[in-house]
Amino acid sequence: MSALANLARVRGQIDAAAGRAGRDSATVLLLGAAKTVPAAVLVETLGAGLVDYGENRAQELVAKAAELDGCVPAPRWHFLGRLQRNKVGVLAPRVTLWHSVDSQELGAAIARRAPGARVLIEVNVARERQKGGCDPDAASALTDALRALDLQVGGLMTIPPLDRDSRPYFAELRELAQRLEVDELSMGMSGDFEVAIEEGATIVRVGRALFGARPPVM
């Protein structure tokens, strides 16, 4: 199935999930997780109105952004992955929203290169040792620290365990966001974005369901 057909199907699923939750689907941003997806495919979906794209690798984001310069509408770029502080400088001119800020040190690097940037705090809701993200109990202090750096803390992001029901983790992130009085909830990917929307997601990061399976890493 083509990316355009997939896009129409995913939009329908977003509408249905929002309806089940009594929400307006316009409150849910569809973010195309574009890791390894050729720029030519993004041009097609851009023409169909998908303007937000996320990348996990700094080099790939910068290269694709250069290829899509001049497109109308202009794409908006999000950084999704684990971020090394030494990559912030090359990304700063391109990134609209940083999804994976999990430390004051990373926030300080972003603040130096992109003053006033809009960020999300990545929260390791399941407290998995192998994953990035701050502990839920540390999220309030990190929010204060990032705001003290004059960063705009828009909300929270999480990636739940792959082998468990996502819903309880999404619900926990929503409750944490309510306590912190932040609005954005970046949660839900191809396998669980409908559940995420039912639990309050405002941004869903969809890759495989839009662009197909990624080729194996060589």
C-alpha positions, -999 to +999 in steps of 0.1 A: +000+000+000+013+035-009+022+061+017-007+082+005-032+054+010-016+046+044-019+083+053-057+083+046-061+051+066-042+065+096-061+097+095-093+077+096-081+057+126-072+090+144-107+103+137-122+071+151-101+070+182-107+107+190-144+101+185-144+072+210-127+095+235-151+123+229-123+144+215-119+166+184-094+148+161-080+183+153-064+182+188-042+153+177-010+161+157+001+133+133+039+132+133+055+111+105+084+091+121+106+092+090+137+073+100+152+058+067+122+070+046+135+086+014+129+123+010+109+117-022+083+098-002+081+127+023+074+151-006+044+129-016+029+130+019+038+167+023+016+174-007-012+155+010-010+178+040+013+159+064+038+186+075+053+173+107+082+148+105+104+133+132+139+119+129+160+099+153+194+107+138+209+142+135+226+136+101+195+122+085+173+151+097+197+177+084+201+159+050+164+155+044+156+190+056+181+203+029+164+182+003+129+195+012+139+232+014+116+252-007+087+228-005+052+242-001+039+237+025+072+238+044+078+207+066+083+210+104+110+189+119+110+172+152+139+154+169+128+121+185+158+101+195+185+100+222+204+132+216+241+138+221+249+173+232+275+177+205+247+173+178+225+201+191+243+228+171+237+212+137+201+205+146+192+239+161+184+257+129+160+230+118+142+215+148+107+228+158+102+206+188+127+185+208+109+154+220+135+136+242+150+160+267+157+140+299+184+160+317+192+196+327+226+192+309+209+184+276+185+213+282+214+236+288+230+226+255+197+233+236+193+266+254+228+277+243+222+268+207+185+275+204+174+300+230+137+298+239+133+264+221+102+243+226+109+210+243+092+179+257+105+161+287+110+124+280+097+104+310+107+068+315+073+059+329+081+021+332+115+029+348+133+006+323+170+008+329+180+004+293+159+034+281+164+071+282+140+094+300+139+109+334+123+091+363+086+102+368+095+115+403+122+138+388+099+153+361+088+182+383+123+193+392+134+189+356+105+210+344+116+238+367+152+236+357+144+237+320+121+267+325+149+284+344+170+281+312+142+299+294+131+269+274+095+263+267+084+231+283+054+221+262+047+188+277+059+152+281+069+122+259+072+085+267+078+052+250+061+023+269+075-012+271+070-031+238+059-063+255+032-048+278-002-031+275+005+005+267-026+020+282-016+021+319+017+039+309-002+064+288-026+071+316+002+076+340+019+101+317-014+120+313-019+122+350+017+134+354+011+161+328-019+173+346+000+176+379+028+196+361+002+217+342+016+210+308-004+204+277+014+183+251+015+145+254+037+129+227+029+092+231+018+064+208+034+048+177+022+026+149+011-003+172-007+017+199-015+053+187-052+047+189-049+037+226-027+067+231-053+090+217-080+075+239-057+083+268-051+119+258-022+120+233-019+153+215+010+140+193+013+105+179+046+094+163+037+070+134+063+054+112+056+019+100+018+024+096+025+053+073+057+044+055+058+006+057+084-016+074+119-001+076+146-020+058+170-040+080+200-022+093+231-033+074 
